[in-house]
């Protein structure tokens, strides 16, 4: 049975063929469209790096439709990261491409290596803002939707 998945996309290292991080994210969206059925993709945002990653990130969220189960999809996403030159390294470090399953229409799901919805998604503006831009009614945690989390995160930011 086909499910809709919300996939977070991030890059903060240039790629030899695709260019700077925003172009890497564009190329990743095109790859998701080629490998799966792309439903929609959010505009690309530039965000400050968290932790020791150093460089700013280009981020987006794509909605893809797939018949794959979550662990199968995760394996395919890790293969795409590898195709883009991502190598295992330090957690929170710089990366050419990062693809994470944020949520899916199949409901809560958990294994040893994957939790859906992503446990930190609601606290990450670089995930929630793009998701709310294309799917404001996406329900992350009943009764709250992506638009609610985006509003909460926007209120937390210091105003200048």
Secondary structure, DSSP 8 states (H G I E B T S, - for coil): --EEEEEEEEE-S-BTTTBSHHHHHHHHHHHHHHHSEEEEE---EEE---GGG-S-EEEEEEEEEESS-HHHHHHHHHHHHHHTT-----TT---S-EEEEEEETT--EE-SS-EES-TTGGG-HHHHHHHHHH-TT-EEETTEEHHHHHHHHHHHS---
